[in-house]
Amino acid sequence: MLGAPTDHESFSGSTLGLKAGNLRIIPRSSTRARRLILRFLNADTLELVLPEGVRLKQAADFLVKHATWIREARARWAAGSEEHERGLPSRIHLHAIQETWQVQGTFAEGSKLRLAERPPGRLLELHGSIDRRHLWSALLQTWLKRKAKVVLVPWLERIASRTGFDYRRVTVRLQRSRWGSCSSRQHINLNARLLLVAPELVDYLLIHELCHTRELNHSRRFWRLVERHCPEYKNLDRKLNVASRELPDWSQFQIYR
């Protein structure tokens, strides 16, 4: 039996048949873990979480089986790549509300995909099977949409109240190409990715869509209305167009419709 190692107990990758150079592997037993889990603490330290009853050979086989992933993930850490794990970022910047969330992935064979939010430290923990990590972007997008609803709906209400515009309904979704839209029924759709841009760009976009509740086109009359409430609209419109080309990969990766 592997027993219950302390946080300071470690063994080398070469001992387990890994050609990982000076990679330090720290085993940690857990009464809550149901599966073996890998987690990089930094480029040189890999934590191996062990459920109760796991034998040393099982742990060694698990590490050897995932040696390729370990080497690739370590290389990404060493390179300081912002985007790793096929769209899984190391941090998410919500510029609109000036929040930065750290993203941490843990891997366990056969486990269901799930995301846990740790608000005190602004940490997002993603758990799931190693062979399904390509779906993790979908989890982050779902989280972003949920977060955006909480933020953008009252934001729109405040601006509408301040500017005197009325609308009937607002929906927040992950739109593929538009930042927002407004229908003839005064139904406003907002892109959840607005949380990823600067707050002044969000203000402009919301004013833009509210102006469409009166002018459903981009006529001179419409732009005069926009300018009345947002004098710097031309500069902000250009910046918003640039921002649309600089969104992080994970926020644009299409898994489902």
HELIX and SHEET records of a PDB file:
HELIX    1   1 SER A   14  LEU A   16  5                                   3    
HELIX    2   2 LEU A   56  LYS A   65  1                                  10    
HELIX    3   3 ALA A   67  ALA A   79  1                                  13    
HELIX    4   4 HIS A   95  ILE A   97  5                                   3    
HELIX    5   5 PRO A  119  GLY A  121  5                                   3    
HELIX    6   6 ILE A  130  LEU A  135  5                                   6    
HELIX    7   7 TRP A  136  THR A  163  1                                  28    
HELIX    8   8 ALA A  192  LEU A  196  5                                   5    
HELIX    9   9 PRO A  199  CYS A  211  1                                  13    
HELIX   10  10 ARG A  220  HIS A  229  1                                  10    
HELIX   11  11 TYR A  233  SER A  244  1                                  12    
HELIX   12  12 ASP A  249  GLN A  252  1                                   4    
SHEET    1   A 4 PHE A  11  SER A  12  0                                        
SHEET    2   A 4 ARG A  24  SER A  30 -1                                        
SHEET    3   A 4 THR A  45  PRO A  51  1                                        
SHEET    4   A 4 ILE A  37  ASN A  42 -1                                        
SHEET    1   B 2 GLU A  83  HIS A  84  0                                        
SHEET    2   B 2 LEU A  88  PRO A  89 -1                                        
SHEET    1   C 4 ARG A  91  LEU A  94  0                                        
SHEET    2   C 4 GLU A  99  PHE A 107 -1                                        
SHEET    3   C 4 LEU A 123  GLY A 128  1                                        
SHEET    4   C 4 ARG A 114  ARG A 118 -1                                        
SHEET    1   D 3 ARG A 169  ARG A 173  0                                        
SHEET    2   D 3 HIS A 187  ASN A 191  1                                        
SHEET    3   D 3 GLY A 180  CYS A 182 -1                                        
END                                                                             
